Amino acid sequence: MFDRRLIRNWERRLVFQRYMLFAVFLLALYFPSSIFGNISVPVQMLGYSICILFCMGYAILNRMVVIYTNICIGIFLIFLLLFFTLISYLAGVGIVTIGALMPYVGFIVVLSLDLRSQRAIREYGHSFLVALVGLLVLAWGVIGAEPSITNFQSSWYQAFYDGLFEGLVVWYVKPVTVFATHSFAAFVYFLFTITCYELYSASTSRLSQLLFLAYSVTFCVLILLLLSTSAFFLTIILLGYLSLKLYSRYGGIVFAGLFVAATVSLFVYLNIASVSSQVLFDLYQGFSGSGSGFSARFGAENRQYETYKFMFEDFNFPIGLIYNENLVLGDNFVAEYVIRVSLFGYIAVLMMLYNFLRINVRSRLHRILIFTTVVLSDLGYPLLVTFRFVFLLPYVVLLLNGTVRQTRQ
């Protein structure tokens, strides 16, 4: 009787922990980033604080079974940030912005979580679908030019800088939803596409399979509708991934061929050819043109010119938490990690991500896909220092783990 009571208490604790991660997932998706159209840093810091507290609560309920290697690396990163901040402040580079520390604390806490005590939660996939309904409503509202939905996003989900929402949503009708920018949205939609497809493959109910597959296809279409360089390359990766899955699932190349043909047809229908031509042209020109996001960040005439010049010619030293109005920060891994914590600090960040995935993610393929997604995103907006990605990651990992067998692959 005593053993049964212990088992019941242990199971209740695991379920409560799971609900905590689901709450963090919901907050990451829907917590506002602006108030009545005004980008609000205090509101964003409040979102970070709540999610960090939930994650720390999970760790406490997990009896402090955490990834201690990542905690040590995280402490090292915080030390680097503070050290470089002190040196740069004394050198008169700019002013100290304590708020810039919060994203680092956030991903250090998340990447230190040990999720192995959680059992497979494939049965919670339907909660995942319900949670994404609001996201799809926002996306299709923008595509359908519904004023009430567009105004709602303009009021509560503007981020990064003023004018970005108008440029992407009002002028170009891109379904960026709560993610504010097309590059960031493309990577999250990519992750959701794979998660929904894996849930479809693992489901035994016909209705569940239909729902998961419909969501997967929908997010794949949303990636295409973003019409960006990131979306183009992610679609190619997605094509290879899903074609391989279809081939292994049905044992014939016919299904993979049909999927490729359907996607190519969709490319033509959406007039993506012009985008892909621009991407190929930029590749040929060494990314020197101005038509792609890569060119805007790394080309000869890029918006990061003053930042790179400051890093490699003027100051030649990381700046930590310093803000300087002449520098464009956070637009890629160089303008975020390298300029704040040095190249060694960036390598430490990747080591933390590798440890987190190696310990928590059962499937080798899923580990590779998530790691590749984060590294590729670092050429645009770094995902790990972005509130809406880092805090949805743990629950997505649990869902993906529910689609594979208990044995590690």
ZIFEN-V226503 format. One record per helix or strand of 3 or more residues. SS is the DSSP state (A for helix, B for strand). FROM is the first residue (numbers start at 1). TO is the last residue. If there is no record, write none. Layout:
ss/from/to
SS/FROM/TO
SS/FROM/TO
This chain:
ss/from/to
A/2/30
A/41/61
A/68/90
A/98/111
A/122/143
A/147/156
A/164/171
A/177/179
A/182/202
A/206/225
A/229/250
A/253/269
A/273/284
A/293/298
A/305/314
A/334/360
A/364/377
A/387/390
A/393/401
